[in-house]
């Protein structure tokens, strides 16, 4: 298990035992104070089988974003794509938005992944999701492609 900390946030890779319980819809096995009604999101839950198959957060990662008080405020899914870049997707639960948490969490995870020798990152964003676009731009991502309503953002190691 990996834990990345800042003054405000803790990002923790999802323990495999918890992933198994979530896959079986048994989230009550864990401390309810760390979960939002929005957790797990559809995308997070859909990623559980691959996460359990890979068993490596550096290949396919599910991450919980918590405040330093322990409140679960969001989630991140990472996966290594065919070009060996790490694709990042994130969600901050509605009641915690507009506080800079997504920007900070993406920065923390990208910085940590760089220490693990990851060189390239990619993220996809709906053309109308201005908040998410700002998160990516603030973290040094640039738009490299547009397909219909989806923007592709990329970042390489400086």
ZIUR-V225323 format. One line per field, one symbol per residue. psi: psi as a letter, one per 20 degrees, with the letter a starting at -180 (. if undefined). A space follows every 50 residues. Layout:
BEGIN
psi->???
END
This chain:
BEGIN
psi->qqppqahhqpppqpqhghgghhhjkliiirohijqrhipqrggghhiggh ghggkoiigoqppppqriiipoiaqppqqpahjjqpppqqppqgijrkjj gggggggggggghhijjphqqqqqpqhimhghggggghjjqqpiqpodjp ppqqprp.
END
